[in-house]
Amino acid sequence: MKTTALVVMSALLMSAAGPVFAMSHQERLACAWTAGNCFDEAKLLEKRITEIKSEIRKNSNGSAEELKKLENKLQEATDRLQRVESN
C-alpha cells in the first residue's frame, strides 16, 4: 500500500516537473534562483540574445562555422522571444 502510494506520488511529481526538464541549463538556474517563478521568460530571452550578440562580436574574426552556429542560436532565441511576446 505504501509502495503504491509512493509510486503514484512520484509519477505525479515527475509529470509536474516535465517543463523544467525541457528548459536549458541557464533557464533552470534562473528558475531555481527565483524560487520557481519562470514567468519572466521574455527578460531571460532578451539577456540570452544580448549574450549571443556579444559572443558574435568577440568571434567576428573566428571561423565561419562558429559564426554560423552563433547566428543560428541568435535566430532561435529571437524567434522564441517573438512567440513569448505574442502570447
C-alpha positions in Angstrom: 0.0 0.0 0.0 2.8 2.4 0.9 4.8 1.5 -2.1 1.8 2.1 -4.4 1.2 5.5 -2.9 4.8 6.3 -3.2 4.9 5.3 -6.9 1.8 7.3 -7.7 3.0 10.4 -5.9 6.4 10.1 -7.6 4.7 9.9 -11.0 2.6 13.0 -10.3 5.6 14.9 -9.2 7.6 13.9 -12.3 4.8 14.9 -14.6 4.6 18.3 -12.9 8.4 18.8 -13.3 8.3 18.0 -17.0 8.6 21.6 -18.2 11.7 22.1 -16.1 13.5 19.3 -17.9 12.7 20.9 -21.2 14.5 24.1 -20.2 18.1 24.9 -20.9 20.6 24.8 -18.1 20.6 28.6 -17.9 16.8 28.8 -17.6 16.8 26.1 -14.9 19.3 28.1 -12.9 17.2 31.2 -13.3 14.1 29.4 -12.1 16.0 28.0 -9.1 17.2 31.5 -8.2 13.7 32.9 -8.4 12.2 30.0 -6.4 10.3 28.7 -9.4 8.9 31.9 -10.8 9.6 31.4 -14.5 7.0 33.8 -15.8 9.6 36.4 -16.9 10.9 34.3 -19.8 11.0 37.4 -22.0 13.7 39.0 -19.9 15.7 35.8 -19.9 15.5 35.6 -23.6 16.5 39.2 -24.0 19.5 38.6 -21.8 20.4 35.5 -23.8 20.1 37.4 -27.1 22.5 40.2 -25.8 25.0 37.5 -24.7 24.9 35.8 -28.1 25.3 39.1 -29.9 28.4 39.9 -27.7 29.8 36.5 -28.5 29.3 37.2 -32.2 31.2 40.5 -31.8 34.0 38.7 -30.0 34.3 36.0 -32.6 33.9 38.2 -35.6 37.3 37.1 -36.8 36.7 33.5 -35.9 35.8 30.6 -38.1 32.8 30.7 -40.4 31.3 27.6 -38.8 31.4 29.2 -35.3 29.8 32.3 -36.5 27.1 30.3 -38.3 26.3 28.4 -35.1 26.1 31.6 -33.1 23.8 33.2 -35.7 21.6 30.1 -35.6 21.4 30.4 -31.8 20.6 34.1 -32.1 17.8 33.4 -34.6 16.3 30.7 -32.4 16.3 32.9 -29.4 14.8 35.8 -31.4 12.0 33.5 -32.7 11.3 32.2 -29.2 11.1 35.8 -27.9 8.7 36.7 -30.5 6.5 33.7 -29.7 6.6 34.6 -26.0 5.7 38.2 -26.6 2.8 37.3 -28.9 1.2 35.2 -26.2 
